[in-house]
């Protein structure tokens, strides 16, 4: 498995399709909430295995802060280190693009994943698209 920045529009499109399957299909998120118009401005990270997309996330970087979002992993690839590899690559890419901090809204069920990657909660739970979330943050070295 390889985690890296998406190489071309085809990979970004595959990432968007994965997000739609996971967020809209599995979790009931409105398509308009996932497709918020920010993807053209984002850095997209993908995890692949022999050209097959396993997972993705996106980064929006502004004023030294990377906003990480839309982390999705194919159901059959979960709990195999894909999300951790995506996070590690996202952190490196964010730092290389001038970010000093990464912030995200983590689904409460995924809190342990983010804590293992160095994130800490910065506030209490809140609802986003009908799913409980926590604001979390991680400094970049």
N, C-alpha and C positions, 0 to 999 in steps of 0.2 A: 504494500500500500504506500502511496505517495500523497502527501499533503503539500499544496503549493497554490500560488495565485493562479486563477483561471487564465488560460492562455489566449482564448479567443471568444468571439460572440457565441459560437456553438456551445462551448462549455458553460458560459453564463446562462444561456437558454436552458441547458440541461439542469443547472442549479435552480433556476426559477421553477422549472417543472417539478423538481423534487420538493421544493418548498410548498408548492401548491398541493401535492399529494399528502405531505405530512401535516401542514398547518390547516389547510382547508378541508381535505378529505378525512384525515384521522381526527383532527382536533376541533373541527367546526368553525375555524376562524374565517371571517368574511374575506373573499378574494381581494376586495378593495383595501382591507387592512394590511394584507401582506404586500400587495403591489401599491406602494405609497408614493411612487414617482421618484424615489431616491436611488434606485438601482443604477442608473447611468452615472451617478456621482460616486458610487461605492467601489471599493476594492473587494473583489470576490475571491474567497478561498475555497478550494475544492479538495476533496480526498478521492483518489481514484485507485482502482485496482485493475490493471490491464485494460485501460480505456473505459472501464465501467465506473460511473460516478457513484460514490458511496455516501458522500456527505458534503455539506457546504455551510458557509456563513458569509456575512458581509461586514465590511468596516466602513464607517463614515468618519473621517478625521477632520477636526476643526479646532484651531487654537490649542494644539498640544494634547487634545483628548480624542481618543478613538472610541467611537460608539459601536460596539459589537452587537450584531443582531442576526436574526434569521438563521440560527444554527439548526440544521436539520440533518438527520442521518437515516438512510434507508432502513426499514424495519429489520431486514435480515442481517444487517451489518452492525446492529447496536450491541453494546457491551463487549466490543472487540478492540477498543482503543481508538476508534475513528474520531470521536469527538475530541479526545485529548490531543490527538495529532493535529486536528484542525485548529484547536486553540493555540497550541505551540506555534504553528505557522502564522496564525493571525497576530500573535504577540510580536513575533519577529518582524512581520510586515508593517505592523503599526509603528514599532520603534524606528524602523528604517525610513518611515515617512513622517518622522518628527513627533510622534505621540509620546507622551510621558506617562499617561494614565489610560486605562481601558475601563469603560463603564458599560453596563448592560442591565437589562431587565431579565432576570432568570426565572423560568417557571419553577415554582417551589419544589416540584418533584425532581428537578435537576440540580438542586442546591449543592449536593455533595460533589457532583462533577466539577462545578465551578470552584468550590472551596479547595478541592484537590489541586486545582490549577492556580491557586494563590489569591482567589477573590474573597472578599469579605462583604457581608451585607452592610449597607449604608442607611438602611431604613427598614420600616416594617412592611408586611405583606400588603398588596393591593391587587385589585382585579384589572386585568387587561384582556379584552376580547373574551371575557367569561372564564379566564384561567387565572388562578392565583400566581402572582409574581413577587419577586423581591428585587429591589435595586441593589446592585453589587458593583464593586470597583476593585481594580488591581493596579498597583503601580508597575511601571516598566523600568527595569534596571538600566 
